[in-house]
Amino acid sequence: MELHHWVVKVMRQELLAGSGLNEADLELLRYEAAGHSSKAIGAALHLEAKTIDCRFQRVNAKLDAPDRRTAARIARLYGLL
């Protein structure tokens, strides 16, 4: 395994362990990375758009991100998406 892949793997494990992200959080981040709105994500998950917004607030807090786009970028950078 190359050093770069090893570093990314370790960083990913540390982020997951330290942030408390779960599979539902990662699913939201995947939708955000694909450019979906809260309304579209809510329709896909059978939830209200306000519920999606509340979930993103929790995800943002877990990743210490100012907004959901930044949270998705962090997740992608660490190889979670």
C-alpha positions as CSV (number, residue, x, y, z in Angstrom):
1,M,0.0,0.0,0.0
2,E,1.3,3.4,-0.9
3,L,2.0,5.9,1.8
4,H,-0.7,8.3,0.5
5,H,-3.4,5.6,0.7
6,W,-2.3,4.7,4.2
7,V,-2.4,8.3,5.4
8,V,-5.9,8.7,3.9
9,K,-7.1,5.5,5.5
10,V,-5.8,6.6,8.9
11,M,-7.3,10.1,8.6
12,R,-10.6,8.5,7.6
13,Q,-10.6,6.2,10.6
14,E,-9.7,9.1,12.9
15,L,-12.5,11.3,11.5
16,L,-15.1,8.6,11.9
17,A,-14.0,7.8,15.4
18,G,-13.8,11.4,16.5
19,S,-16.8,12.8,14.8
20,G,-19.4,10.2,15.6
21,L,-20.7,10.1,12.0
22,N,-23.0,7.3,11.2
23,E,-24.3,5.7,8.0
24,A,-27.3,8.0,7.8
25,D,-25.0,11.0,8.1
26,L,-22.8,9.7,5.3
27,E,-26.0,9.1,3.2
28,L,-26.9,12.8,3.6
29,L,-23.4,13.9,2.6
30,R,-23.6,11.7,-0.5
31,Y,-26.8,13.4,-1.5
32,E,-25.3,16.8,-0.9
33,A,-22.1,16.0,-2.8
34,A,-24.4,15.0,-5.8
35,G,-26.0,18.5,-5.6
36,H,-29.5,17.5,-4.3
37,S,-31.6,20.0,-2.4
38,S,-33.2,19.4,1.0
39,K,-36.5,18.9,-0.7
40,A,-35.1,16.3,-3.1
41,I,-33.3,14.5,-0.3
42,G,-36.4,14.5,1.8
43,A,-38.5,13.1,-1.0
44,A,-35.9,10.3,-1.6
45,L,-35.8,9.5,2.1
46,H,-39.5,10.1,2.8
47,L,-38.8,12.9,5.2
48,E,-39.7,16.6,5.3
49,A,-37.1,19.1,4.0
50,K,-37.0,20.7,7.5
51,T,-36.0,17.3,9.0
52,I,-33.2,17.1,6.4
53,D,-32.0,20.6,7.4
54,C,-32.0,19.7,11.1
55,R,-30.0,16.5,10.3
56,F,-27.5,18.6,8.3
57,Q,-27.1,20.9,11.3
58,R,-26.0,18.0,13.4
59,V,-23.7,16.7,10.7
60,N,-22.1,20.1,10.3
61,A,-21.6,20.2,14.1
62,K,-20.0,16.8,14.1
63,L,-17.5,17.9,11.3
64,D,-17.1,21.4,12.7
65,A,-18.2,22.7,9.3
66,P,-19.9,26.0,8.7
67,D,-22.3,24.6,6.1
68,R,-23.4,21.4,4.4
69,R,-21.3,22.0,1.3
70,T,-18.2,22.3,3.4
71,A,-19.2,19.2,5.3
72,A,-19.5,17.2,2.1
73,R,-16.0,18.5,1.0
74,I,-14.5,17.4,4.3
75,A,-16.1,14.0,3.9
76,R,-14.8,13.7,0.3
77,L,-11.3,14.9,1.4
78,Y,-11.1,12.2,4.0
79,G,-12.3,9.5,1.6
80,L,-15.8,9.0,3.2
81,L,-17.7,9.6,0.0
